[in-house]
C-alpha cells in the first residue's frame, strides 16, 4: 500500500511541475492529462500481469462488505484525511490570490510551488518513514493524526 502511495505522491509532485504548460494555453494541462492517461492505459494493458487468486478459483472466498468492522476505522480516517487535504489543495490557490495580492499567474506559480513542496515532503515521508520504519498502521495513524491536526 505504501508503494502505491509513493507512486501517487510522485504523480502529485510532477503534476504542478507540468502545470507550466498552462503558459501555452489554459487548456494545455488538460491535453497533457489526456495524453498521460492514454499512455498509462497502454502501459497497464500491455505490462500488468493477470493475477490469480491463491488457492484456486476463489469460490470459497467471502466478499467483504464495504464498511466491514475490521477496517471501517481506517476507511473513515483515510476518507477524513484525504477530504481535508483536498479542501486545502482546492482553496490554497484562491488564498494566495486573495490574501497575498498576487496576480492570477503569480498565484498559480506559488500554488504550484506549494503543491510540489507538499508532495515532496509526503513522498519523502513515504519512502523513509513508512517503508524503512516498519511501523504498524496503528502507530502511523497515532503519529500522523496529531501532526495533521496541528497543520
WOVENSUL-V70596 format. One record per residue. RES is the residue in one letter. OMEGA is omega in whole degrees, -180 to 180 (999 if undefined). BURIAL is 1 if it has 9 or more other ideal C-beta (glycine too) atoms within 8 Angstrom, else 0. Layout:
res->RES omega->OMEGA burial->BURIAL
res->RES omega->OMEGA burial->BURIAL
//
This chain:
res->X omega->-178 burial->0
res->X omega->177 burial->0
res->X omega->175 burial->0
res->X omega->178 burial->0
res->X omega->178 burial->1
res->X omega->180 burial->1
res->X omega->176 burial->0
res->X omega->-180 burial->0
res->X omega->177 burial->1
res->X omega->175 burial->1
res->X omega->178 burial->0
res->X omega->178 burial->1
res->X omega->-178 burial->1
res->X omega->-178 burial->0
res->X omega->179 burial->1
res->X omega->178 burial->1
res->X omega->178 burial->1
res->X omega->-180 burial->1
res->X omega->177 burial->1
res->X omega->177 burial->0
res->X omega->176 burial->1
res->X omega->177 burial->1
res->X omega->175 burial->0
res->X omega->180 burial->0
res->X omega->178 burial->0
res->X omega->177 burial->0
res->X omega->-178 burial->0
res->X omega->177 burial->1
res->X omega->177 burial->1
res->X omega->177 burial->0
res->X omega->177 burial->0
res->X omega->179 burial->1
res->X omega->179 burial->0
res->X omega->180 burial->0
res->X omega->180 burial->0
res->X omega->177 burial->0
res->X omega->178 burial->0
res->X omega->178 burial->0
res->X omega->179 burial->0
res->X omega->178 burial->0
res->X omega->-179 burial->0
res->X omega->-180 burial->0
res->X omega->179 burial->1
res->X omega->-179 burial->0
res->X omega->-176 burial->0
res->X omega->-168 burial->0
res->X omega->-178 burial->0
res->X omega->-178 burial->0
res->X omega->173 burial->0
res->X omega->178 burial->0
res->X omega->178 burial->0
res->X omega->178 burial->0
res->X omega->180 burial->0
res->X omega->175 burial->0
res->X omega->174 burial->0
res->X omega->-170 burial->0
res->X omega->180 burial->0
res->X omega->-180 burial->0
res->X omega->-179 burial->0
res->X omega->-178 burial->0
res->X omega->179 burial->0
res->X omega->178 burial->0
res->X omega->-179 burial->0
res->X omega->174 burial->0
res->X omega->-177 burial->0
res->X omega->180 burial->0
res->X omega->178 burial->0
res->X omega->-174 burial->0
res->X omega->-180 burial->0
res->X omega->180 burial->0
res->X omega->-180 burial->0
res->X omega->-179 burial->1
res->X omega->-178 burial->0
res->X omega->178 burial->1
res->X omega->180 burial->1
res->X omega->177 burial->0
res->X omega->179 burial->1
res->X omega->178 burial->0
res->X omega->180 burial->0
res->X omega->-178 burial->0
res->X omega->-178 burial->1
res->X omega->174 burial->0
res->X omega->179 burial->0
res->X omega->178 burial->1
res->X omega->-180 burial->0
res->X omega->178 burial->0
res->X omega->180 burial->0
res->X omega->-178 burial->0
res->X omega->-177 burial->0
res->X omega->-179 burial->0
res->X omega->-175 burial->0
res->X omega->179 burial->1
res->X omega->177 burial->1
res->X omega->178 burial->0
res->X omega->178 burial->1
res->X omega->-178 burial->1
res->X omega->-174 burial->1
res->X omega->-172 burial->0
res->X omega->-176 burial->0
res->X omega->178 burial->1
res->X omega->-179 burial->0
res->X omega->172 burial->1
res->X omega->179 burial->0
res->X omega->-179 burial->0
res->X omega->179 burial->0
res->X omega->179 burial->1
res->X omega->178 burial->1
res->X omega->179 burial->1
res->X omega->179 burial->0
res->X omega->178 burial->1
res->X omega->179 burial->1
res->X omega->177 burial->1
res->X omega->-180 burial->1
res->X omega->179 burial->1
res->X omega->178 burial->1
res->X omega->179 burial->1
res->X omega->178 burial->0
res->X omega->180 burial->0
res->X omega->178 burial->1
res->X omega->179 burial->1
res->X omega->178 burial->0
res->X omega->179 burial->1
res->X omega->179 burial->1
res->X omega->177 burial->0
res->X omega->179 burial->1
res->X omega->-176 burial->1
res->X omega->-172 burial->1
res->X omega->-178 burial->1
res->X omega->-174 burial->1
res->X omega->-176 burial->1
res->X omega->-173 burial->1
res->X omega->-178 burial->0
res->X omega->179 burial->0
res->X omega->177 burial->0
res->X omega->174 burial->1
res->X omega->179 burial->0
res->X omega->180 burial->0
res->X omega->179 burial->0
res->X omega->179 burial->0
res->X omega->178 burial->1
res->X omega->179 burial->1
res->X omega->177 burial->0
res->X omega->-171 burial->1
res->X omega->-177 burial->1
res->X omega->178 burial->1
res->X omega->179 burial->0
res->X omega->178 burial->0
res->X omega->178 burial->1
res->X omega->177 burial->0
res->X omega->178 burial->0
res->X omega->999 burial->0
//
